[in-house]
Amino acid sequence: MSLITRSAMRSYLSVDGVYNEIGEGFTDFTENKNPREYSRRYIHESTERTDLVGFAPSVTYAFDVCDADCVQEHLLKMTMEEEVGADARVTVVTAFLYRPGEREGCVRAIRRAYTVCPARLGSGTEALICSGTMKACAEAEVGEFDPQARLFYAAGTEEAV
């Protein structure tokens, strides 16, 4: 058994139909599952029951603004122009480099659409920092990702999407 490092889980954001790695300048890109529970206690019981009934996934992000990074430029534009609705949505693929896929050169991955909710621009005194939260706005798609070609294949499909 060996330790799996954080760098073995990579995320890619679609900009103009191309998946670009989320990495340069990013100091945080953490998925929060935000489980939804249904709890109740019936009259004949002294202990509460809890069932897991869903999730409200979100990703917290923060990055030191660097020039010439298209992922950062995309998120900065959404932040500065205060985009809403469909303009505030992004697609992110999370690739698990330590979990090989069935296709040659592919790894297991999950793709999901998020709504970008910017929180801060300009925090910090040494570097310009941008941060916020991405909140899930669609079900996750399980599949495989080719990190070299930057293509996602949904489970059960032959064509990249």
Residue frames as a rotation matrix with the C-alpha (Angstrom) as fourth column:
MET 1
0.584 0.811 0.000 0.00
0.811 -0.584 0.000 0.00
0.000 0.000 -1.000 0.00
SER 2
-0.617 -0.786 0.036 1.32
0.787 -0.617 0.011 3.45
0.014 0.035 0.999 -0.88
LEU 3
-0.171 0.487 -0.856 0.13
0.389 -0.765 -0.513 6.98
-0.905 -0.421 -0.059 -0.26
ILE 4
0.044 0.264 0.964 -1.69
0.984 -0.177 0.004 8.71
0.171 0.948 -0.268 -3.11
THR 5
-0.738 -0.412 -0.535 -0.69
0.516 -0.855 -0.052 12.34
-0.436 -0.314 0.843 -3.46
ARG 6
0.131 0.822 -0.554 -3.07
0.151 -0.569 -0.808 15.22
-0.980 0.023 -0.199 -4.23
SER 7
-0.300 -0.321 -0.898 -1.36
-0.753 -0.499 0.429 15.72
-0.586 0.805 -0.092 -7.58
ALA 8
-0.973 -0.011 0.230 -2.73
0.104 0.871 0.481 12.31
-0.206 0.492 -0.846 -8.67
MET 9
0.030 0.994 0.107 -6.21
0.897 0.020 -0.441 13.86
-0.441 0.109 -0.891 -8.79
ARG 10
-0.909 -0.397 -0.125 -6.34
0.275 -0.799 0.535 16.49
-0.312 0.452 0.836 -11.54
SER 11
0.160 0.979 -0.127 -9.17
0.548 -0.196 -0.814 18.74
-0.821 0.061 -0.567 -12.62
TYR 12
-0.855 -0.348 0.384 -9.81
0.496 -0.334 0.802 20.23
-0.151 0.876 0.458 -16.04
LEU 13
-0.074 0.819 -0.569 -12.17
0.150 -0.555 -0.818 23.08
-0.986 -0.146 -0.082 -16.92
SER 14
-0.050 0.142 0.989 -13.72
0.976 0.218 0.018 23.36
-0.213 0.966 -0.150 -20.37
VAL 15
-0.044 -0.008 -0.999 -12.90
-0.071 -0.997 0.011 26.66
-0.997 0.071 0.043 -22.08
ASP 16
0.056 0.179 -0.982 -14.25
-0.940 -0.322 -0.112 26.98
-0.337 0.930 0.150 -25.63
GLY 17
0.838 0.449 -0.311 -14.77
-0.530 0.807 -0.262 23.21
0.133 0.384 0.914 -25.78
VAL 18
0.140 -0.862 -0.488 -11.22
-0.057 0.485 -0.873 22.31
0.989 0.150 0.019 -24.72
TYR 19
0.930 0.146 -0.338 -10.43
0.298 0.238 0.924 20.84
0.216 -0.960 0.178 -21.30
ASN 20
0.153 -0.874 0.461 -7.65
-0.208 -0.484 -0.850 22.88
0.966 0.035 -0.256 -19.71
GLU 21
-0.093 -0.262 -0.960 -5.87
0.767 0.597 -0.238 21.79
0.635 -0.758 0.145 -16.55
ILE 22
0.792 0.289 0.538 -6.76
-0.186 -0.725 0.663 23.62
0.581 -0.625 -0.520 -13.36
GLY 23
0.556 -0.661 -0.504 -3.43
0.814 0.555 0.170 23.99
0.167 -0.504 0.847 -11.67
GLU 24
-0.419 -0.826 0.378 -1.21
0.721 -0.555 -0.415 26.99
0.552 0.098 0.828 -12.31
GLY 25
-0.699 0.034 0.714 -1.70
-0.274 -0.936 -0.223 29.48
0.660 -0.351 0.664 -9.47
PHE 26
0.369 0.928 -0.049 -4.47
-0.333 0.182 0.925 27.49
0.868 -0.325 0.376 -7.77
THR 27
-0.713 -0.577 0.399 -3.99
-0.546 0.099 -0.832 27.13
0.440 -0.811 -0.385 -4.03
ASP 28
-0.610 0.584 0.535 -7.38
-0.255 0.494 -0.831 25.48
-0.750 -0.644 -0.153 -3.42
PHE 29
-0.339 0.640 -0.690 -9.72
-0.829 0.144 0.541 23.34
0.445 0.755 0.482 -5.48
THR 30
-0.973 -0.043 0.227 -11.55
-0.189 0.716 -0.672 21.21
-0.134 -0.697 -0.705 -2.91
GLU 31
-0.383 0.881 -0.278 -14.75
-0.186 0.221 0.957 19.26
0.905 0.418 0.080 -3.52
ASN 32
-0.828 0.295 0.477 -17.24
-0.496 0.014 -0.868 19.34
-0.263 -0.955 0.135 -0.69
LYS 33
-0.864 0.494 -0.093 -19.90
0.378 0.761 0.527 16.62
0.331 0.420 -0.845 -0.89
ASN 34
-0.768 0.578 0.275 -22.41
-0.641 -0.700 -0.316 18.48
0.010 -0.419 0.908 1.34
PRO 35
-0.844 0.454 -0.285 -24.54
0.383 0.882 0.274 15.41
0.376 0.122 -0.919 2.15
ARG 36
-0.394 0.823 0.409 -28.26
-0.770 -0.539 0.342 15.96
0.502 -0.180 0.846 2.66
GLU 37
-0.971 -0.005 -0.239 -29.82
0.133 0.819 -0.558 14.04
0.198 -0.574 -0.795 5.50
TYR 38
0.038 0.983 0.177 -33.33
-0.447 -0.142 0.883 13.18
0.894 -0.113 0.434 6.60
SER 39
-0.905 -0.367 -0.217 -33.47
0.055 0.404 -0.913 12.75
0.422 -0.838 -0.345 10.36
ARG 40
0.074 0.947 0.312 -36.40
-0.624 -0.200 0.755 11.82
0.778 -0.251 0.577 12.52
ARG 41
-0.969 -0.228 0.092 -37.27
-0.211 0.581 -0.786 10.18
0.126 -0.782 -0.611 15.81
TYR 42
-0.222 0.928 -0.301 -40.41
-0.051 0.297 0.954 8.13
0.974 0.227 -0.018 16.19
ILE 43
0.269 0.445 0.854 -42.45
-0.763 -0.443 0.471 8.22
0.588 -0.778 0.220 19.36
HIS 44
0.989 0.150 0.013 -41.44
-0.130 0.805 0.579 4.75
0.077 -0.574 0.815 20.49
GLU 45
0.435 -0.899 -0.049 -37.69
0.744 0.389 -0.543 5.37
0.508 0.200 0.838 20.06
SER 46
0.776 -0.252 -0.579 -35.12
0.317 -0.638 0.702 7.23
-0.546 -0.728 -0.415 22.11
THR 47
-0.350 -0.936 -0.038 -32.56
0.314 -0.155 0.937 7.43
-0.883 0.316 0.348 19.29
GLU 48
0.363 0.418 -0.833 -32.88
-0.569 -0.608 -0.553 9.51
-0.738 0.675 0.017 16.18
ARG 49
0.267 -0.227 0.936 -32.64
0.680 0.733 -0.016 7.83
-0.683 0.641 0.350 12.76
THR 50
0.152 -0.270 -0.951 -30.76
-0.535 -0.831 0.151 9.44
-0.831 0.486 -0.271 9.89
ASP 51
0.442 -0.027 0.897 -30.83
0.690 0.649 -0.321 8.54
-0.573 0.760 0.305 6.22
LEU 52
-0.604 -0.632 -0.487 -28.63
0.018 -0.621 0.784 10.02
-0.797 0.464 0.386 3.53
VAL 53
0.332 0.885 0.325 -31.01
0.479 0.138 -0.867 11.34
-0.812 0.444 -0.378 0.85
GLY 54
0.838 -0.053 0.543 -28.77
0.504 -0.310 -0.807 13.30
0.211 0.949 -0.233 -1.49
PHE 55
-0.143 -0.933 -0.329 -25.85
0.890 -0.267 0.371 15.57
-0.434 -0.240 0.868 -2.05
ALA 56
0.964 0.266 -0.010 -25.28
0.236 -0.872 -0.430 19.23
-0.123 0.412 -0.903 -2.93
PRO 57
0.245 -0.966 0.076 -21.67
0.940 0.256 0.224 19.09
-0.236 0.016 0.972 -4.20
SER 58
0.997 -0.077 -0.001 -19.60
-0.074 -0.964 -0.256 22.23
0.019 0.255 -0.967 -4.38
VAL 59
0.270 -0.962 0.031 -15.98
0.917 0.247 -0.313 23.11
0.293 0.113 0.949 -5.04
THR 60
0.847 -0.150 -0.510 -14.16
0.108 -0.891 0.441 25.87
-0.521 -0.428 -0.739 -3.20
TYR 61
0.415 -0.735 0.536 -11.44
0.866 0.139 -0.480 27.49
0.278 0.664 0.694 -5.28
ALA 62
0.817 -0.294 -0.496 -8.75
-0.061 -0.899 0.433 30.10
-0.573 -0.323 -0.753 -4.82
PHE 63
0.455 -0.722 0.522 -5.91
0.890 0.351 -0.291 31.13
0.027 0.597 0.802 -7.08
ASP 64
-0.063 -0.604 -0.794 -3.08
0.216 -0.785 0.580 33.60
-0.974 -0.136 0.180 -7.29
VAL 65
0.876 0.473 -0.090 -3.84
0.036 -0.251 -0.967 35.47
-0.480 0.845 -0.237 -10.50
CYS 66
-0.289 -0.939 0.188 -1.22
0.251 0.115 0.961 34.69
-0.924 0.325 0.203 -13.17
ASP 67
0.116 0.325 -0.939 -1.19
-0.792 -0.540 -0.285 36.06
-0.599 0.777 0.195 -16.69
ALA 68
-0.315 -0.209 -0.926 -1.67
-0.906 0.355 0.229 33.83
0.281 0.911 -0.301 -19.73
ASP 69
-0.970 0.129 0.207 -3.66
0.051 0.938 -0.343 31.07
-0.239 -0.322 -0.916 -17.99
CYS 70
-0.704 0.710 -0.033 -6.94
-0.251 -0.205 0.946 30.47
0.665 0.674 0.323 -19.86
VAL 71
-0.144 0.655 -0.741 -8.70
0.788 0.529 0.314 28.80
0.598 -0.539 -0.593 -16.90
GLN 72
-0.455 -0.087 -0.886 -7.95
0.752 -0.571 -0.330 31.77
-0.477 -0.816 0.325 -14.68
GLU 73
-0.988 0.079 -0.135 -8.92
-0.139 -0.836 0.531 34.22
-0.071 0.543 0.837 -17.44
HIS 74
-0.472 0.862 -0.188 -12.26
0.212 0.318 0.924 32.43
0.856 0.396 -0.333 -17.85
LEU 75
0.035 0.466 -0.884 -13.03
0.971 0.194 0.140 32.58
0.237 -0.863 -0.446 -14.12
LEU 76
-0.687 -0.342 -0.642 -11.80
0.516 -0.851 -0.099 36.18
-0.512 -0.399 0.761 -13.85
LYS 77
-0.899 0.417 0.136 -14.08
-0.117 -0.525 0.843 37.26
0.423 0.742 0.520 -16.69
MET 78
-0.094 0.906 -0.413 -17.04
0.539 0.395 0.744 35.61
0.837 -0.153 -0.526 -14.96
THR 79
-0.108 -0.038 -0.993 -16.09
0.980 -0.175 -0.099 37.35
-0.170 -0.984 0.056 -11.72
MET 80
-0.833 -0.345 -0.432 -15.42
0.310 -0.939 0.150 40.84
-0.458 -0.009 0.889 -13.08
GLU 81
-0.837 0.547 -0.027 -18.42
-0.296 -0.410 0.863 40.88
0.461 0.730 0.505 -15.41
GLU 82
-0.670 0.565 0.482 -20.67
-0.497 0.142 -0.856 39.34
-0.552 -0.813 0.186 -12.74
GLU 83
-0.646 0.384 -0.660 -22.06
-0.546 0.372 0.751 36.78
0.534 0.845 -0.031 -15.15
VAL 84
-0.412 0.623 0.664 -25.30
-0.650 0.310 -0.694 35.02
-0.639 -0.718 0.277 -14.21
GLY 85
0.621 0.782 -0.049 -27.52
-0.626 0.457 -0.632 32.22
-0.472 0.424 0.773 -15.50
ALA 86
0.934 -0.219 0.282 -26.08
0.332 0.823 -0.461 30.04
-0.130 0.525 0.841 -18.25
ASP 87
0.590 -0.748 0.304 -23.11
-0.183 -0.490 -0.852 32.42
0.786 0.447 -0.426 -18.59
ALA 88
0.182 -0.488 0.854 -22.05
-0.976 -0.194 0.097 31.49
0.119 -0.851 -0.511 -15.04
ARG 89
0.854 0.197 0.482 -21.78
-0.292 0.948 0.130 27.76
-0.431 -0.251 0.867 -15.79
VAL 90
-0.093 -0.905 -0.416 -18.67
-0.993 0.112 -0.021 25.68
0.066 0.411 -0.909 -16.38
THR 91
0.921 0.243 -0.305 -17.91
-0.244 0.969 0.036 22.02
0.305 0.042 0.952 -16.96
VAL 92
0.063 -0.901 0.429 -15.20
-0.997 -0.042 0.059 20.34
-0.035 -0.432 -0.901 -14.92
VAL 93
0.685 -0.009 -0.729 -13.64
-0.130 0.982 -0.134 16.90
0.717 0.187 0.671 -15.36
THR 94
0.352 -0.592 0.725 -11.90
-0.900 -0.001 0.437 15.38
-0.258 -0.806 -0.533 -12.35
ALA 95
0.546 -0.279 -0.790 -9.41
-0.387 0.752 -0.533 12.72
0.743 0.596 0.303 -13.43
PHE 96
0.756 -0.273 0.596 -8.03
-0.497 0.354 0.792 10.13
-0.427 -0.895 0.132 -11.04
LEU 97
0.315 -0.714 -0.625 -4.57
-0.878 0.031 -0.478 9.45
0.361 0.699 -0.618 -12.49
TYR 98
-0.651 -0.575 0.497 -4.00
-0.743 0.618 -0.257 6.54
-0.159 -0.536 -0.829 -10.09
ARG 99
-0.069 0.707 0.704 -7.09
-0.116 0.695 -0.709 4.66
-0.991 -0.131 0.034 -11.39
PRO 100
-0.914 -0.361 -0.186 -6.50
-0.214 0.041 0.976 3.35
-0.344 0.932 -0.114 -14.92
GLY 101
0.097 0.961 -0.259 -9.44
-0.805 -0.078 -0.588 3.24
-0.585 0.265 0.767 -17.30
GLU 102
0.382 0.126 0.915 -10.32
0.239 0.944 -0.230 0.53
-0.893 0.306 0.330 -19.79
ARG 103
0.977 -0.062 0.205 -9.31
0.181 -0.268 -0.946 2.60
0.114 0.961 -0.251 -22.83
GLU 104
0.170 -0.985 0.038 -5.64
0.965 0.159 -0.209 2.91
0.199 0.073 0.977 -23.71
GLY 105
-0.668 -0.609 0.427 -4.17
0.506 -0.793 -0.339 6.00
0.545 -0.011 0.838 -22.05
CYS 106
0.028 0.782 0.623 -7.34
-0.238 -0.600 0.764 6.82
0.971 -0.170 0.169 -20.11
VAL 107
-0.963 -0.198 -0.185 -8.00
0.143 0.210 -0.967 7.12
0.230 -0.957 -0.174 -16.40
ARG 108
-0.142 0.951 -0.275 -11.25
0.967 0.193 0.168 7.02
0.213 -0.242 -0.946 -14.47
ALA 109
-0.972 -0.176 0.154 -12.96
0.164 -0.983 -0.085 10.38
0.166 -0.058 0.984 -14.26
ILE 110
-0.077 0.959 -0.273 -16.09
0.909 -0.045 -0.414 12.28
-0.409 -0.280 -0.868 -13.33
ARG 111
-0.844 -0.098 0.527 -17.56
0.369 -0.819 0.439 15.19
0.389 0.565 0.727 -15.27
ARG 112
-0.033 0.848 -0.529 -20.02
0.962 -0.117 -0.248 17.68
-0.272 -0.517 -0.812 -13.82
ALA 113
-0.117 0.112 0.987 -21.50
0.465 -0.872 0.154 21.09
0.878 0.477 0.050 -14.65
TYR 114
-0.276 -0.041 -0.960 -21.18
0.934 -0.248 -0.258 23.80
-0.228 -0.968 0.107 -12.00
THR 115
0.717 0.394 0.575 -22.47
0.444 -0.894 0.059 27.30
0.538 0.214 -0.816 -11.46
VAL 116
-0.387 -0.918 -0.089 -19.60
0.744 -0.254 -0.619 29.63
0.545 -0.306 0.781 -10.56
CYS 117
0.809 0.586 -0.048 -20.32
0.466 -0.589 0.661 31.78
0.359 -0.557 -0.749 -7.51
PRO 118
-0.153 -0.932 0.328 -17.42
0.402 -0.362 -0.841 34.24
0.903 0.003 0.431 -7.19
ALA 119
0.607 0.339 -0.719 -16.74
0.784 -0.108 0.612 35.46
0.130 -0.935 -0.331 -3.66
ARG 120
0.619 -0.470 -0.629 -13.58
0.137 -0.724 0.676 37.55
-0.773 -0.505 -0.383 -3.58
LEU 121
0.538 -0.582 0.609 -11.24
0.731 -0.038 -0.682 39.36
0.420 0.812 0.405 -5.92
GLY 122
0.301 -0.520 0.799 -8.29
-0.166 -0.854 -0.493 41.25
0.939 0.016 -0.343 -4.54
SER 123
0.975 -0.035 0.219 -7.71
-0.213 0.122 0.969 39.60
-0.060 -0.992 0.112 -1.20
GLY 124
0.492 -0.871 0.014 -4.08
0.862 0.489 0.137 39.25
-0.126 -0.056 0.990 -0.19
THR 125
0.800 -0.263 -0.539 -1.29
-0.130 -0.953 0.273 41.80
-0.586 -0.148 -0.797 -0.07
GLU 126
-0.254 -0.967 0.015 1.44
-0.271 0.087 0.959 40.10
-0.928 0.239 -0.285 -2.07
ALA 127
-0.972 0.032 0.235 -0.49
0.228 0.385 0.894 38.46
-0.062 0.922 -0.381 -4.91
LEU 128
-0.432 0.890 -0.145 -3.85
-0.900 -0.416 0.129 39.27
0.055 0.187 0.981 -6.44
ILE 129
-0.967 0.118 0.225 -6.13
0.053 0.960 -0.274 36.45
-0.249 -0.253 -0.935 -5.27
CYS 130
-0.333 0.904 -0.267 -9.48
-0.845 -0.160 0.511 35.35
0.419 0.396 0.817 -6.68
SER 131
-0.997 0.014 0.078 -11.73
-0.026 0.871 -0.490 32.90
-0.075 -0.491 -0.868 -4.84
GLY 132
-0.248 0.968 -0.049 -15.23
-0.963 -0.240 0.126 31.50
0.110 0.078 0.991 -4.76
THR 133
-0.441 0.244 0.864 -17.36
-0.232 0.899 -0.372 28.40
-0.867 -0.364 -0.340 -4.92
MET 134
-0.669 0.337 -0.663 -18.64
-0.642 0.188 0.743 26.29
0.375 0.922 0.091 -7.78
LYS 135
-0.384 0.629 0.676 -21.98
-0.561 0.422 -0.712 24.67
-0.733 -0.653 0.191 -7.02
ALA 136
-0.888 0.024 0.460 -23.22
0.293 0.800 0.524 21.58
-0.355 0.600 -0.717 -8.84
CYS 137
-0.299 0.827 -0.476 -26.02
-0.739 -0.516 -0.433 22.26
-0.604 0.222 0.766 -11.32
ALA 138
0.356 0.391 -0.849 -26.22
-0.816 0.573 -0.078 18.79
0.455 0.720 0.523 -12.88
GLU 139
0.923 -0.037 0.382 -25.72
-0.161 0.866 0.473 15.13
-0.348 -0.499 0.794 -12.04
ALA 140
-0.057 -0.998 -0.035 -22.19
-0.713 0.016 0.701 13.78
-0.699 0.064 -0.713 -12.25
GLU 141
0.844 0.178 -0.505 -21.22
-0.504 0.584 -0.637 11.72
0.182 0.792 0.582 -15.29
VAL 142
0.355 -0.724 0.592 -18.90
-0.274 0.525 0.806 8.81
-0.894 -0.448 -0.012 -14.63
GLY 143
0.995 -0.035 -0.091 -16.47
-0.078 0.269 -0.960 7.91
0.058 0.962 0.265 -17.37
GLU 144
0.329 -0.941 0.074 -12.86
0.828 0.325 0.456 8.01
-0.453 -0.089 0.887 -18.50
PHE 145
0.911 -0.122 -0.394 -10.51
-0.222 -0.950 -0.219 10.84
-0.348 0.287 -0.893 -19.41
ASP 146
0.500 -0.797 0.339 -7.52
0.848 0.369 -0.381 10.87
0.179 0.478 0.860 -21.71
PRO 147
0.568 -0.273 -0.776 -5.12
0.373 -0.755 0.539 13.39
-0.733 -0.596 -0.327 -20.11
GLN 148
-0.560 -0.820 0.121 -2.94
0.458 -0.185 0.869 13.60
-0.690 0.542 0.479 -23.25
ALA 149
-0.674 0.373 0.637 -5.74
0.628 -0.165 0.761 14.22
0.389 0.913 -0.123 -25.75
ARG 150
-0.932 0.346 -0.103 -7.89
-0.170 -0.673 -0.719 15.97
-0.318 -0.653 0.687 -23.10
LEU 151
-0.448 0.806 -0.386 -11.00
-0.521 0.116 0.846 14.00
0.727 0.580 0.368 -24.05
PHE 152
-0.614 0.370 0.697 -13.79
-0.621 0.319 -0.716 12.71
-0.488 -0.872 0.034 -21.79
TYR 153
-0.634 0.446 -0.632 -15.70
-0.257 0.649 0.716 9.50
0.729 0.616 -0.297 -22.59
ALA 154
-0.074 0.695 0.715 -18.94
-0.997 -0.049 -0.056 9.02
-0.003 -0.717 0.697 -20.67
ALA 155
-0.662 -0.143 0.736 -19.51
-0.336 0.934 -0.120 5.47
-0.670 -0.326 -0.666 -19.41
GLY 156
-0.010 0.667 0.745 -21.03
0.433 0.674 -0.598 3.25
-0.901 0.317 -0.296 -22.07
THR 157
0.896 0.292 -0.334 -20.11
-0.140 -0.529 -0.837 5.50
-0.421 0.797 -0.433 -24.99
GLU 158
0.364 -0.777 0.514 -17.46
0.890 0.453 0.056 5.23
-0.276 0.437 0.856 -27.67
GLU 159
0.253 -0.188 0.949 -17.40
0.588 -0.749 -0.305 8.91
0.768 0.635 -0.079 -28.69
ALA 160
-0.675 -0.517 -0.526 -15.61
0.738 -0.465 -0.489 11.60
0.008 -0.718 0.696 -26.72
VAL 161
0.448 0.840 0.306 -17.84
0.761 -0.538 0.362 14.37
0.469 0.071 -0.880 -25.39
